């Protein structure tokens, strides 16, 4: 028979300190996946409200005076949107790098150095994000 006991509320809250790199990689990968799914639905909802009517004249669309273009220009002018785009980039880059790392681990490559590859994916994500900040923030001011 198996024996079970109540570990208590304190231990439940302090268990995160015991997590190793593999557990953090799993948590971050799940979190970034959910963020990307949330962004996808938000992106579709925002842009679907900005699609021009199918009967709009071609000259209006070419001049950039349609609802879609005005919506994109107004959103890109907000500093908050630019900062959120940097966050989206970091989430997407980490999710891709960690996914590639997991694919290699599943293929048997780098089984002994999973911790190092996780930390490398975090460092590379940070480097790509920091390097791209000037590009995203440039037009906001």
N, C-alpha and C positions, 0 to 999 in steps of 0.2 A: 504494500500500500504506500502511496505517496503521502508525504506529510507536507502540509501547507501552513503558513503562518502569515500574520499581518505584518508587513514590513514597516508600516507607519507612514504618515504623511510627510514627515521630514525627509525620509530617505527618498521618497518619490521625487521631491523637488531638487534634491542634491545629486541625483544620479547623472545629470548632464556633465558633471566634472569627470566622470569615469569614461566618457565617450572617447574613442580613439578616432583616428583619421577616417577609417572606413565608415563609421557611423555618421560622422559629420558630412562626409561625401554623399551618403545616402540622403540625409536630411536636406542638404543644400540642393541636391539634384531634384528631389521631390518638390521643394519649395519653388525653385526656378521653373520647373515644369508647370506648376499651378499658376505662377505669375504670367508665364507666356500664354497659357490658355485664357486667363482673364484679359490679358492685353488683346488677344485675337478677337474675343467677343466685343470688347470695348471699341476696338478699331473698326470692326464691321458696323457696329451701331452708329458711331459718329459719322463715318463716311457714307453710309447708306442714306443718312438724312441730307447729305450734301450733293447727292447725284442730281445733275440737272435733268429737267424734264425731257422726255424723249422727243418732244416737238420743238426743242430750242433751236434757234437759227444757228447755222454754222458760223456766221460772222461773230455772233456773241461769244460762242465757245472759243474761237480763235483769238479774240481780243482779251480773253482772260477775265471777262466780267461775269462769268457764270457763278452759281452758288458754290460749287465744289472748289473752284480756285480761290474764291474769297474766304471760304472756311479754312482752307489749308494755310493761306497767307496770314489770316488772323491768329490761328493757333500757333504757327511758327514764330510769331512776333512776341509771344509770351515767354518770359524767362523760365517760369515753372515748367512749361512744356519742354523747353530745351533741357532742363535738369532731369526731367522724367525720361527723356530720350537717352541721356547718358546712362541712367539707371537701367533702362531697357537694354541698352547695348551690353552693359556688364552682365546682366542676367542671361542674355542670349549667348554671349561668348563663353561664360562659365558652363552653361548647359551643353553647348557644343563640345567644348574641350573635355568636360567630364564624361560626356557620352562617348567620345572617341577613346578616352582612357578605359572606360568600361568595356567597350568593344574589344580593345586589345587584351584586356585581362580575360575576357571570355574566350578569346582565341588562344590563351596561354602565354601571351607575351607580357613580360614584366610582372609575373605573379609575386616575385620576391620583393618588388619595390613599389607596391601599391601606395604606401604612405608618401613616398617621395614623388610619385607621379601626381598624387592629389595636391600636394603642396606646390608642385610645379604648375599645375593647372590654375591654382589660385593666384600665384605670382604672375603668370602670363595674362590672366584675366585683368589683374590690376594694372599691369603695364600697358595693355591695349586700351583700357578705359582711360587711364591718365593721358596717354598719347592722343586720344581722340577728343578730349575735352575742349581744346581750342577750336576745333572744327565745329563742334556742336554749339558752342557758346558765341562764336564769332558774330553772327548776325543778330543777336538778341539786344545789343546795345546800340 
